[in-house]
Amino acid sequence: MSLFRRITAILLGTSIVFSGLVHAAPSSLIGTEQVAEAMAPSDSRTRLLGALDRADLVAALQARGVSADDVRSRVNALTDAEATQLMAQIDQAPAGADIVGVLFTVFVILLVTDILGLTKVFPFTRAVR
């Protein structure tokens, strides 16, 4: 029985592997436009260098002891993939967007402590005590 199970497992594994290879064949050719887009440098490096033209960013860098020329040389040393990844992280970073959540959390905490009778901030609540 053990030999039968081994042979069945080998045949099943082999058929699964080969069925995946049959369907993995490319369905169409790659066009010239797609190759040109892949080989063209992304505008991420341009956007990063353009951000260094802002006076507030340069002032913030100088306040931390970093010169804008050093940052420009480091941005130029990045690969296209690294520049794209860095720009994606900058685009996804919140810019003060969580202030509503912080204010709501503070409101809920004050409301709960007011209801429990620990504080008296809101006139429309009645203490449990």
Secondary structure as the mmCIF struct_conf table of DSSP 4:
data_model
#
loop_
_struct_conf.conf_type_id
_struct_conf.id
_struct_conf.beg_label_comp_id
_struct_conf.beg_label_asym_id
_struct_conf.beg_label_seq_id
_struct_conf.end_label_comp_id
_struct_conf.end_label_asym_id
_struct_conf.end_label_seq_id
HELX_RH_AL_P HELX_RH_AL_P1 SER A 2 HIS A 23
TURN_TY1_P TURN_TY1_P1 ALA A 24 ALA A 24
BEND BEND1 ALA A 25 ALA A 25
BEND BEND2 SER A 28 SER A 28
HELX_LH_PP_P HELX_LH_PP_P1 LEU A 29 GLY A 31
HELX_RH_AL_P HELX_RH_AL_P2 THR A 32 MET A 39
BEND BEND3 ALA A 40 ALA A 40
HELX_LH_PP_P HELX_LH_PP_P2 PRO A 41 SER A 42
TURN_TY1_P TURN_TY1_P2 ASP A 43 ASP A 43
HELX_RH_AL_P HELX_RH_AL_P3 SER A 44 ALA A 51
TURN_TY1_P TURN_TY1_P3 LEU A 52 ASP A 53
HELX_RH_AL_P HELX_RH_AL_P4 ALA A 55 ALA A 63
TURN_TY1_P TURN_TY1_P4 ARG A 64 GLY A 65
HELX_RH_AL_P HELX_RH_AL_P5 ALA A 68 ALA A 77
BEND BEND4 LEU A 78 LEU A 78
HELX_RH_AL_P HELX_RH_AL_P6 ASP A 80 GLN A 92
BEND BEND5 ALA A 93 ALA A 93
BEND BEND6 ALA A 95 GLY A 96
TURN_TY1_P TURN_TY1_P5 ALA A 97 ASP A 98
HELX_RH_AL_P HELX_RH_AL_P7 ILE A 99 ILE A 115
TURN_TY1_P TURN_TY1_P6 LEU A 116 GLY A 117
BEND BEND7 LEU A 118 LEU A 118
TURN_TY1_P TURN_TY1_P7 PRO A 123 PHE A 124
#
